[in-house]
Amino acid sequence: MAASINAFTIKRLSEEVGQDTVTLLLNVFSDELEQYLRQLSDQPSVSQVREISHAIKSSAASFGADELAEMAQECESRMKQGQDQWMNDHLPEFRQMVQGMAVKYKQLASNDELINRML
């Protein structure tokens, strides 16, 4: 199942900062996800995965990427517990979700009509 964007979170964010700023922030978030994806693709250490997961968890929740935030939380928690095998088993899925959400947010940021439908 593909992860989705929580429209309520985008609407609330738009009310707080305005639609123009939301568009800018969505682009920044997408760019951050692309940067994290590159880091996750370079055979990261457990500590790097933990740090990246923590960063993604916080920002994903702020931008309505709820499933990504949950997966990042799970990943961070497992890395803190030293469950290296979990990382080996689930890192491809995590990378795929990060990549998919980066694309979705880039598309959303470039399409005012999509944003307006969420508001």
C-alpha positions as CSV (number, residue, x, y, z in Angstrom):
1,M,0.0,0.0,0.0
2,A,1.4,3.4,-1.0
3,A,1.8,5.9,1.8
4,S,-0.4,9.0,1.7
5,I,-0.3,12.6,2.7
6,N,-2.5,13.7,5.6
7,A,-4.6,16.5,4.0
8,F,-5.6,17.8,7.4
9,T,-2.0,18.4,8.4
10,I,-1.4,20.3,5.1
11,K,-4.5,22.4,5.7
12,R,-3.4,23.3,9.2
13,L,0.0,24.1,8.1
14,S,-1.4,26.4,5.3
15,E,-3.6,28.2,7.9
16,E,-0.5,28.8,10.1
17,V,1.9,30.0,7.4
18,G,0.0,30.7,4.2
19,Q,-0.2,28.7,1.0
20,D,2.8,30.3,-0.7
21,T,5.0,29.4,2.3
22,V,3.5,25.9,2.4
23,T,4.5,25.3,-1.2
24,L,8.1,26.4,-0.4
25,L,8.1,24.2,2.7
26,L,6.8,21.2,0.8
27,N,9.7,21.6,-1.7
28,V,12.2,21.8,1.1
29,F,10.8,18.7,2.7
30,S,10.9,16.8,-0.5
31,D,14.6,17.9,-1.0
32,E,15.4,16.8,2.5
33,L,13.8,13.4,1.8
34,E,15.9,13.0,-1.3
35,Q,19.1,13.9,0.7
36,Y,18.1,11.3,3.4
37,L,17.5,8.7,0.6
38,R,21.0,9.3,-0.7
39,Q,22.4,8.8,2.8
40,L,20.4,5.6,3.3
41,S,21.6,4.3,-0.1
42,D,25.3,4.6,0.8
43,Q,25.4,1.5,3.1
44,P,24.8,3.5,6.3
45,S,25.9,2.4,9.8
46,V,23.3,1.6,12.5
47,S,24.0,5.0,14.1
48,Q,23.5,6.8,10.8
49,V,20.2,5.0,10.2
50,R,19.1,5.9,13.7
51,E,20.0,9.6,13.2
52,I,18.3,9.7,9.8
53,S,15.2,7.9,11.1
54,H,15.0,10.4,14.0
55,A,15.2,13.4,11.6
56,I,12.7,11.9,9.2
57,K,10.3,11.0,12.0
58,S,10.1,14.6,13.2
59,S,9.7,16.3,9.9
60,A,7.4,13.7,8.4
61,A,4.9,14.1,11.2
62,S,5.0,17.9,10.7
63,F,4.2,17.5,7.0
64,G,1.5,14.9,7.2
65,A,3.5,11.9,6.1
66,D,2.1,9.8,8.9
67,E,3.0,6.3,7.6
68,L,6.6,7.5,7.0
69,A,6.8,9.0,10.5
70,E,5.6,5.7,11.9
71,M,8.1,3.7,10.0
72,A,10.9,6.1,10.9
73,Q,9.8,5.8,14.6
74,E,10.0,2.0,14.3
75,C,13.3,2.1,12.6
76,E,14.8,4.5,15.2
77,S,13.5,2.4,18.1
78,R,14.9,-0.8,16.6
79,M,18.3,0.8,16.0
80,K,18.4,2.1,19.6
81,Q,17.7,-1.5,20.8
82,G,20.6,-2.8,18.7
83,Q,18.5,-4.8,16.3
84,D,20.8,-4.7,13.4
85,Q,19.1,-7.5,11.6
86,W,15.9,-5.6,11.5
87,M,17.8,-2.8,9.7
88,N,19.0,-5.3,7.1
89,D,15.5,-6.7,6.6
90,H,13.6,-3.5,6.5
91,L,16.0,-0.8,5.1
92,P,15.0,-1.5,1.5
93,E,11.3,-0.9,2.4
94,F,12.2,2.2,4.4
95,R,14.2,3.6,1.4
96,Q,11.3,2.9,-0.9
97,M,8.9,4.7,1.3
98,V,11.2,7.7,1.6
99,Q,11.7,7.8,-2.2
100,G,7.9,7.5,-2.8
101,M,7.1,10.3,-0.4
102,A,9.8,12.6,-1.8
103,V,8.1,12.2,-5.2
104,K,4.6,12.8,-3.8
105,Y,5.7,15.9,-2.0
106,K,7.5,17.3,-5.0
107,Q,4.4,16.7,-7.1
108,L,2.2,18.3,-4.5
109,A,4.4,21.4,-4.2
110,S,4.4,21.9,-8.0
111,N,0.6,21.7,-8.3
112,D,-1.5,24.4,-6.7
113,E,-4.7,22.6,-7.7
114,L,-3.7,19.6,-5.6
115,I,-2.9,21.8,-2.7
116,N,-6.2,23.7,-3.1
117,R,-8.1,20.3,-3.0
118,M,-6.5,19.7,0.4
119,L,-7.5,23.1,1.8
